[in-house]
């Protein structure tokens, strides 16, 4: 038996994507070709434990609110202490990478504890689908081009990256 399906999707599920950061994490929920929600999780706590506990709870709240079927998380690039610059010669800020890595781990743990299938997306890899390591302005332009309802709205680069990552994995 041969089955041919053209122009339809067998099953659209809600995808919740994250662009992790220590202070402001972007998120987006996409189902099929429809943008359901997007925004920023702001972490106002003073200590790391307060910030990460807030992030953990907010991720779980978003999962419950939108009944997501899949999570996608941008993971920071790997680095070694022997390398002090990235591929473009820019000095690496190890403290910032460490905090983003912690935020990423908190998001992954929160999704995992809710039994949500998770895709870990390397920033350098998934951005190749849109033309490479793009600037913040390019990512915002791509997000607004993908979802016309964003064209007249001001969005941050964290929101734009989460929107693009969710659309890519929906």
N, C-alpha and C positions, 0 to 999 in steps of 0.2 A: 504494500500500500504506500502511496506517495501523497503527502499533504503539502499544499503550497498556500501560504498565507501572505498576502500583499497588503501593505498600507495600514496594518493594525498591530497593536501590541497585545500579546497574550495576557499580560498582567501588569498593570501599573501599581506601584506601591509608593507610599510616601517615603521620601529620602530626606534625612536631616543631616546637613553638612556643617562642619565647623572649620573656621580659620582661627586656631587657638592663639591666644596672647595672654600675657600676665595681667594686664589691666582691662583690656577690652577684647572680648572674643566675638567674632562674627558668626552668625548662624543663618541658615536658610532651609526652608522646607519646600520641596518640589514634588509634585505628583505628575508623572508623565511629562507633559509640556506646560504644566500650569504651576506658577509660583503661588504657593499657599501663604507663606510668611517669611519674613527676614528681619534681622535686627542685630542688636549688640547686647551681649551680656557684660555689664560693667561690674567690676569687682572692687567695691569700696572699702573692704576690710583693711585694717592696719597690718596685720601679720599674714604670713604666708598661709598658716593654717586656717585663718578666717576667710581669706580669698578663695582657697581651694575647696573648703567646705561649701561655700556659697556656689561656686562653679559646679560642683558635684550635684547639689540639689537643683540648681537651675536646669542642668542637662536632663535630669530625670523628670522635672516638671514639663519641659518641652516635649519629651517623648510621650508622656501620658496625654498631654493636651492635644497633640496632633496625631497620636496613634501611629507612630512611624514604624516602618518595617525594616529599614536599613539606615545605618549611620555611616557617614564618611568623614574622616578626620585627616586634615593635612598634618603630616608629621614633619618635624624639622629635619634638616639634613644632618647626616652623621658628620662628626668632626673628630679630630685628634689633637692632642696638645702639641704635637710636633708641627702642625700646620697652623699658622697664625693669620692667614688670609684666605679669602674664598677664591673661586676660579677667575674672578675679575680683578683680583688684587686688593680688594677692600678688606680692611682689618676686621676680624671677627670679634664680637663682643660675647665672650664666653659666659658671662653672668646672665645676659639676656637669653642666650640659647638655652642655658640651664633652666631658667624660669619658664620659658615657653615649653620646654620638654616636660617639665612638671605639670603644667596646665594640660598638655596633650595627654599625659598619663592619667590625669584625673578624669578627663572626658572619656577616654577609652575604658576606664574602670566603671564609670557610671553607666555607659552604654552596655558594657558586658554584664553588669549586674542586673540589667533589665532584659537580658537574653535577646538583645538586638544584634543582628548580624552587622559586623563592622568592616569597612574597607579602609585601610590605611593608605593614604595617597601622598607620595613624596612630592613636595612642592615643585621640584625641578621636572619631575616626570609628567604630572598632570597638566602643567602649564604648556607643555609642548603641543598639546592638542589645540591650543589657542595661538600658537606661534612662538613659543619659547618663554624665556624669563622676562615677562612683561612688566612695565612700570605700573604704579598705582593708577594713573590716569587711563592707561590702556585697559586694565581690568574693569574699571568703572564703565568705560565705554562699551566693553564686551557685554557686561551684565545688562546694561540698558538696551543694547541691541538685541539681546536674547529675549528679554521680557519688556515689551513696549510700555507697560504700566509704570516702569521705573524711570522713563525718560524725563519726566518733569519733576522728579523727586531727587533731592540731594541724598546720596548714599556714601558711606565711608568705604575705604578700600577693603576693610575687613568684611563688611557686608557684601561687597562686590565679589570678593574671592569665594565666600561661602555660597553665594548665588551661582557662580560659575561652576564650582565643584559639585553642587547638588544637581544642576542641570546636566552635567556631564555623566552623572551616575544614576539618573532617574530612568 
